[in-house]
Amino acid sequence: MTKSKIGRLLSAGSHPAVATAATGGPAADYQWFFRAMATPCEVRLECADPAIAGAAARAAEAEARRIEAKFSRYLATSVIGRINANSGNETEVDSETAHLLDFASRLFALSDGLFDITSGVLRKIWRFDGSDRVPSPDRVQELLPLVGWQNVSWKPPILKLPAGTEIDLGGLGKEYAVDRALHRIGEITAQPALVNFGGDLRVSGPRANGCSWKVAIESVDRAGQAEGLLEISEGALATSGDARRFLLKDGIRYGHILDPRTGWPVVDPPRSVTVAAQTCVEAGMIATLAILQGRNAEAFLKQEQVRAWCIR
């Protein structure tokens, strides 16, 4: 799979390696379901040994829960919770957190400020619950001065946020969890595996019979229905869109991805963007950046030279 321009610009060591899946003899299709990061999660392995399959699936789940506990902005005990509570002061972070902050900082620069992890503070007034509760322009303007990674002091491992500013790694946390979970599976077995967290997924390689995995793209209007079927034998898929998280007022649909420069939802984006890439983090970031381009999403994806599917 050809790496996108964004993928090439990101450091070669940004993502964990995954063991290549073995192909060959018959194996049971083992499925493991749980819920984490406020989303349904699935692990599939083609493995003849249920003990190995169970150990690998439990390791993947444990990794997802570790990442949620460490990086959720909703938990006061998480690293992000402690950083936000300490805004205005310096906070020293561990190497994994520093890696993600470096990643976010590079994305901020590459996107000309469109991807900004300080925009999470706007969630205090934007609640994308399908209602018509759109905040007033005055409320948005009150919070906008708190948004801007360019105002953050980041000299690894020391982070200092301006007083009142917060960070939110939710824009890349789930995709990072997918990559890390598949990495944990690869430490236990080289059997074919698929990790799917809320529609963002990655496979270790083709299925045991050499065929591709088949994955449905969810409809943007019909919950639980498929818009189409994709085949994937390597790498990852990630989707960004407003199928579930939006506001609707006076006939105007407000998607949940906010433009950090205005504090308002992106104007005229696709309803859904699905991207194929080498890692789930890369796929997710390109899908999100495409949505942030609004009406120019398709042109951006063409420029990035990735396989992608847009629904408008």
N, C-alpha and C positions, 0 to 999 in steps of 0.2 A: 504494500500500500504506500503510495507516494505521500511523503510528509508535507503538510501545508506550509505556507510561508510563516505563519505564526508558530507552527511546530518547529520549524528550522531555527527561528529566532530565539525560541526558548532554549535553555541550556540542555545539552544532550543527556545530562543526568537528572533531569527533573522528575522522571517517573520511574517506579520500580519495574524491574524486569519480571517477566512471567515465564514459567517453565513451558516449553513446547509440549502440546498435548500428544500423547501416544495415539497411534491409529492401529487398527487391526481387529482382533477378535471380538466376539459378542460381549456386551456388558449391559447391566441394568441401567435404566435411566432413573437416577436418584434425584428427587426433588425435595428441597428444604425451604420452608416458608417462615418468615417472621416479620415483625414490624419494627422499624427504627427510623430515626430522623423524620418522623411524621409521615412515613411512606411505606407501602408494602414492599417487601424485599424477597427475592427468590434466588436460590442457589441450585444449579443443576449440574450433576456430574454423571458421566457414563462410566460406571465402575462396577466390576464384578464382586468386589469385596465391600459389603455394607459397613464394616467397621472402619475401613479407610475413608469411605464416602462420608460417614457420619462425623469422623474426626475433622475432615476437611471443611465440611459445612459448618460445624460448630466453630472452627477457627475463623471462618469468614464472618459469621455472625458476631463473634467476640470482637473482631477488628472494627466492624461497623459501629458497635456500641461504644467501643473505646473512643473512636473519632467523634461520635456524637457527644459523649460526656466531656471530651476535651475542648471541642470547638463550637459547641452550640451557644449562640448568643442569648438563648432563653434560660440558661443555667448560670446562676450567680457563682457557682463553684467551678465553672469551666475557665480555661485560660482566657477566652474572649470576655467572659463575664468579669473576671478580675482586671483585665486591661481596661475595659470600659468604666469600671468603678473607680479606676485610678487615673482617669483622664485629667490632664493638667499636670501630671507628674510622670517621671520616668519609670518604665517597667522593663525589667530584664526578662527575655523570653528564652525558652529552650530551643534546641537546634531544629526540631520538626516545625515548630511555630515560625521560626525565622525563615525556614525554607518556603513556607506558604506565604509569608509576608513579602519575601523577595519575588516570588512568583506573581503575586498581586501587584507589586510595584512595577514589574516589567510590563504587565498587561495594561496598567494605567498609562504607561508611556507609549506602548504600541498602539493603543486605542485612542490616543489624543485625549485622554481623560474620560472617555465614555464608560470604561470599566473602573469603578471607584468603590472600594470596600467601605469608605466612610459614608456612603449614601444610605446605609442601613438605618441611620437615625430617622430618616423620613418615614419608616414603618410605624413610627409613633402616631402618625396621622393618616397614613394610607393603610386601610384594612381591606384586603381584596377578598371579600366574603360573598360576592355575588349580589350585594345590596346596592342601593343608590346613594350611599353615604360618601360623597366626594368632598374632600376638605376644601375650605375656602382658600382663595389665592393668598389672603393675609397670613393664614396659618402656614402655608407652604413657605412664604417669604421669611417668616420668623425662624424656620429651621435651616433654610438654605445656607446661611453663613457658617453653619457647622459642618457642611459638606465640602470636601476637597482634600485629597491625598497630598496635594502639593503643600498643604499647610502642616503636614505631619513631619515630625523629626524621626527618621528611621536610620539609625547607625548601628547595624547588627552588633550585638544582640539587644541594643537598647532602643526602645520605642517610647516616644512621647507624643501623646495626642493633645491638641489644644483643649482647654477646659470645655466640657460639654460635647465634644466630638466622640463618636463611637465607631467601632469597626464591626463588620459582619462578614464572615467567610462563607455564608450560606450560598453565595453564587458559585462556589467551587467545592464546597465540602462534600456533597453527595457523590460527585464524580471522583473526587480524591478517595472516598471510601470504597468505591467500586474497584479502582485500581489497586488499592491496598488489600482489599479482601481477596482479589484474584491472586495477588502475590502470595498471600498466606496459604491459599490452596496449593499453589505451585511448590511451596516448601514441603508439603505433605505428600502430594501425588502429582504425577504427570499425565493423569487421565484427563480426557476432554471435559472442560468445565465452562459454565456460563454463569456470570453474576449479573443480576438485574435488580437495581434499586430504583423503583418508581419509574421505570421506562428508560433509565440511563444504564447502559450495560456494556460488558466487555467479555470476550471469549478467549480461551487459551489457545484456540486453533480449531480446525475442523472437527466434526463429530467422529466417532470411532470408525464409522464406515467410510470416512473420507468426504461425506456430504457436508453442506453448509447448515448452520442453524437457521431456522426460519423465525422471523420476528415481525410482529404486527406493529404498524403505526396507528396509534389511537386516533379516532375521529375527533375533530375539534368541536363538533356539535352534538354527537350522539355518544354519551358516556358509555364506556364498555364495548363500543363497536369499533371495528378496524377500518381505517381509511385505506390501507394497503398492506402488502406483505413484502418484507425485505429478506434477503439471504445474506448471511455474514459467516465467513470462515476464518477471519482474523480481525484483530483490532477491536474497535468499540463503536457504539452508536450513542448519541445523546440528543435529546429533544428539548427545545425551549419554546414556550408559547403560553397562551392565555386560556386554554381549554377549561381549567378548573379555577384559576385565581384571577378575578376581574371584578370590576364594578360596572353597573349599567344604569345610566341616568339620562333622561330625555332622549332616548334612542342612541346615545353615544356609549360605546363600550370602551372602558379604560383597562388596558392590560396591566399586569403586575410588574413589568420591567420598567423601571424609572430612569429617566434621563437625569444624571446627577447635575447637569448644568442648569436645568430648569426646575427640578423637583417634581416634574409632572411625568406621567406615562409617555413613552415613546409614541410619536405621531405616525400613523399609517404603517405599522409593522406587519409582517405576515402573522397569521393566526398561529402558525406552528412552523418551526424549522428543525429538521433532523439532519445531523451531520455524522458522517463516518470518518474516523481518524484512527491513529495508532493507539492512542490511550483515551480513556473516558474523560480525563481532565481536558485534553486538547479538543476533543469533540464538543464537550460542553461549553468551553470558552468560545469556540468559533460560532456555535449556535446562538449563544447569548449575544455576542458581538454583532452577529447578523441582525438579530431583533433590534438591537440598539441603533442600527443603521436606518430603521424605518423603511421608507419606500425604496431605499437603495440596497436593501438586503440581498437581493439576487445578484446585483452587480458586485457586491462585496464577496459573496461566496464564489463567484466566478473568478475573481481576482485571487482568492486564496487557493484556487485549484483543488478543491475538495469535492468528494461526492456528497451531495446534499439534496434534500427534498423540502420544498416550501409549500405551505397551504395558505391561501388567502381567502 
